[in-house]
Amino acid sequence: LTIGFISGYSGQIEEMRDILINSKIKLNGQVSTIDSFQGKEKDILFFSCVRSKTERGIGFLADGRRMNVAFTRAKLGFWIFGNSFSLRKDPSWTETVFDYKIRNNYFVSRKPYERSNRKVIYWRILDCENYTFDG
C-alpha cells in the first residue's frame, strides 16, 4: 500500500516529516503540500485541515481547486483531520461534513483534558459503490 499525508500548511508538513524520520515507522508514502501533490495518487491519503486560528476563516481550504486535488488523490481510503466547526463556515465544506455524517464516516476524538473536539472524517472506496446521491 502507498500512503500519503497532505496539508496546506508547510509547518505541518515539516512536523510530519520530523516525526517519520525520528520514528521506527517506515511508510511507502509521501508527505507534501496539496499544491505539490498535483497529479499524484496514493492508496490511502491523510488530509490535515487543522487550523489553530479559527477566527480568520479557513483560508486556502475554501479553494475548490485545492479541495479537488485533495479529494481525488486517494484510491482506497481518505482521512480528513480538522475542526468541523471551522470548516463548516464554507458552503462546500458544510456539504462535505454533512455527507460524511450521513454515511456514518464522521468521528469525534477528544482527550479528557481538552476543551475542543477533534473531528475525523473517513472515506472508503465502498462509499462510491454504495452512495448514488450526487449532492
Secondary structure, 3 states (H helix, E strand, C coil): CCEEEEECCHHHHHHHHHHHHHCCCCCCEEEEECHHHCCCCEEEEEEECCCCCHHHCCHHHHCHHHHHHHHCCEEEEEEEEECHHHHCCCHHHHHHHHHHHHCCCEEEECCCCCCCCEEEEEEEHHHHHHCCCCC
